[in-house]
Amino acid sequence: MARADLSPLIAVIGAAACARLVAARPGQTMAVPARPAGRGWGELVAVVGDEAAAMLVRAMPRAELYIPKNDGELIRLRNARIRAQYDAGQSARAIALEHRLTERWVYDILGRSDEDDAQLALF
């Protein structure tokens, strides 16, 4: 996996589990156990959950994963999720509470495009 590319990991465990992994282990290497209940299994489950851990073990057993800090990518993923939640009918207030943001910031995110978020991730 390239140092700053989360797409292979997202394809295996999904964006939410990937975000939890990056938040818990930014800039670190993590060993994927060879099998469920193997060495390191408990730590992996604690970070990404049972289902995502099992998917990761099936797809990448014994892999050494470098978990990039990748703040810009996480913000882009969070903003895309916020847009999807709003489009699905959630209120800005509920979204703000879930993501620990102000309602004003949620509306600001909703007013931007994905391309704007990609530009902001460069800085």
C-alpha positions in Angstrom: 0.0 0.0 0.0 1.4 3.4 -1.0 2.3 5.6 2.0 -0.6 8.1 1.5 -3.1 6.0 -0.4 -5.9 4.7 1.7 -8.0 3.4 -1.2 -6.9 -0.3 -1.0 -7.7 -0.3 2.7 -11.0 1.5 2.1 -11.9 -1.1 -0.5 -11.4 -3.9 2.0 -12.9 -2.5 5.3 -14.8 0.5 4.2 -14.4 4.2 4.8 -15.7 4.3 8.4 -13.5 1.5 9.7 -10.5 3.0 7.8 -11.1 6.4 9.4 -11.2 4.7 12.9 -7.9 2.9 12.1 -6.2 6.1 10.9 -7.5 8.0 14.0 -6.2 5.3 16.3 -2.8 4.6 14.7 -1.8 7.6 12.5 1.7 7.3 11.0 2.2 3.8 12.5 2.7 0.3 11.1 0.2 -2.4 12.2 0.6 -6.1 11.6 -2.5 -7.9 10.3 -2.9 -11.3 12.1 -2.8 -14.4 10.1 -6.1 -15.6 11.4 -8.9 -14.4 13.7 -7.9 -14.7 17.3 -4.2 -14.7 16.3 -1.6 -12.4 17.7 -2.8 -8.8 17.4 -6.5 -9.8 16.8 -7.8 -8.1 19.9 -6.0 -4.8 19.1 -7.4 -4.8 15.6 -10.9 -5.6 16.7 -10.8 -2.8 19.3 -9.9 -0.3 16.6 -12.0 -1.4 13.6 -14.6 -3.8 15.0 -15.2 -7.5 14.5 -16.5 -7.4 11.0 -13.9 -5.1 9.5 -11.1 -7.0 11.3 -12.3 -10.3 9.8 -12.5 -8.8 6.3 -8.9 -7.4 6.7 -7.6 -10.8 7.9 -9.2 -12.5 4.9 -7.9 -10.0 2.4 -4.4 -9.3 3.8 -3.3 -11.9 6.3 0.2 -11.3 7.8 0.4 -7.9 6.0 2.4 -5.0 7.6 0.2 -2.0 7.0 1.5 1.5 7.2 -1.3 3.7 8.4 -0.8 7.1 7.0 -1.7 10.2 9.0 -3.6 11.5 5.9 -5.7 14.2 7.6 -6.8 15.7 4.3 -8.2 12.4 3.1 -10.1 11.9 6.3 -11.6 15.3 6.1 -12.7 14.7 2.5 -14.3 11.3 3.6 -16.0 13.0 6.6 -17.4 15.7 4.4 -18.7 13.3 1.8 -20.4 11.3 4.6 -21.9 14.6 6.0 -23.4 15.3 2.5 -24.8 11.8 2.2 -26.3 12.0 5.7 -27.9 15.4 4.9 -29.2 14.1 1.5 -30.7 11.1 3.3 -32.7 13.5 5.5 -30.7 13.9 8.7 -30.8 17.4 10.2 -27.7 19.6 10.3 -28.0 19.7 14.0 -27.9 15.8 14.3 -25.0 15.7 11.9 -23.1 18.4 13.8 -23.6 16.5 17.1 -22.4 13.2 15.6 -19.3 14.7 14.1 -18.6 17.2 16.9 -18.9 20.2 14.6 -21.0 23.3 14.8 -24.2 23.5 12.7 -22.6 26.5 10.9 -19.6 24.3 9.9 -22.0 21.6 8.6 -23.8 24.1 6.4 -20.4 25.4 5.2 -19.4 21.8 4.2 -22.7 21.3 2.5 -22.1 24.4 0.5 -18.8 23.1 -0.9 -18.2 20.6 -3.7 -16.1 17.5 -3.5 -13.6 19.3 -5.7 -13.3 22.1 -3.1 -12.6 19.4 -0.4 -9.9 17.9 -2.6 -8.2 21.3 -3.0 -8.3 21.9 0.8 -6.7 18.5 1.4 -3.6 19.7 -0.4 -2.9 22.2 2.3 
